[in-house]
Amino acid sequence: MIAYQLSIFAENKSGKLAQITGVLAKEKINIRATTIATADTFGIINLIVDDPQRAEAVLSQAGMTVHLREVLAVLIPDTPGGLDN
């Protein structure tokens, strides 16, 4: 299925993830999936949320650098070996 992923550029420092999730929580936007890739001084936080367009808008309004794009999402059973099936 097609999903929309937010990629947020963030400094690799204490409290940054909490700032991002706080903005989304305040707007009652639910995070469905996440991955984080970090380097020494920065990171990319990838999120799939239940309202991607609104999430992009509120994070941008909060001064964050955000990119929204289509991705392929696969539902996997939450059972041992689910990824292998």
N, C-alpha and C positions, 0 to 999 in steps of 0.2 A: 504494500500500500504506500501511497505517497504521504509524506509528512513534511512539516516545515521546521527547520532547525535554526535556532538563533546561535550565532557565534559572537561572543563578547570578548573583546580584547581587554585584559585587566593586568594591572601591576601585580607582581608576585609579592604581596605583602599582607600582613595580618589584617583580617577584617574585611577584605575586599569581597570574598564570596558571601559573607553575611550581608554586606551592603546590597549586593545584587539580589539575593534571595529575599531581603527585606522589602525592596521595591516591589517585587512580584507578590509577596504575601500581602502587602498593604492593598494591592489592587485585586486580591483574591484570584490570582492567576496560579494555576496548579502546574508544578513541574512533573512531567511524565517520565523523562529520561535525561541523563546527563553524562558527559565525559569531560575531563579536564586534561589539557596538555600544558606542561609548564617548562620553562627554561629558567635561567638564573634570575632574570629581572621582570619577566612578563609571562603571561599565560593566556590560553584561549579556552574559554568555558563554553562548551556546546550544550544547549538545552533544547529539548522538545517539550513544549508547554501546550495547555489546552486552548489558549487564545494567542497565537503567535504574532498577529498583526498588532494587537493592543500591547503585548509585551515589548515588541520592538519600539513602539511609540513611547511607552513610559520609561523604558531604560534609556532611550535617546534623550528624553526630556530631563532625565537625571544626570546627563552629561557623560554617558557611557558610549563607547564606540561599538556599534551593533551591526551585524550583517544577517539578513534573513534569506534562506535559500531552501529550495525543495530538496528532499532526500528520500531515499527508499527506506521504509521501515518494515521490519519483519517481526511478526508476533511469534514468540517461542514459548512452548509449554513450560511452566515452572515445575518441572519434574526432573529427577536424575536422568541424564541422557537426552534431555529435551533439545539441546543444541545439535545433537548428532542426528536427529530425525528429520 
